[in-house]
Amino acid sequence: SCVNEDTNMISILRKNNAKLNGSDESYGNFFCKIALLRKNNCIKLFYNCEANIMNQDIDKKTIAHIAFITKNIELILFLKNETRYNLDVLDYFNKIPHDYSDADFDELLKESALKIKV
């Protein structure tokens, strides 16, 4: 429902204080897939329902890794500013999320962060 942006189901989940937790790789795979699809509202919903959005996929990537790979500024800023997300988690290739960035994207991210704070 969340991936398909079913707002009625999302409202029901929020209204009923749904608690969604899992610690296995399948949750990590799912979260990384929705990050890859840029379903930021879906990730925010799971976070608000206290799901562990830090779960890692089969390559030990998190949604933060995917956000940097796909240059998803909105998701990166959400994780950094609105959660206690650990942006220093190593994946299978011993890279933290920011390692997937480049100088141009870093500048764009910095500019976006400044615009949001104003």
Salt bridges, closest charged atoms under 4 A:
GLU5 OE2 - LYS39 NZ 3.31
GLU50 OE2 - LYS19 NZ 3.33
GLU74 OE2 - LYS44 NZ 3.18
ASP91 OD2 - LYS61 NZ 3.22
ASP102 OD2 - LYS71 NZ 3.36
ASP106 OD1 - HIS98 NE2 2.94
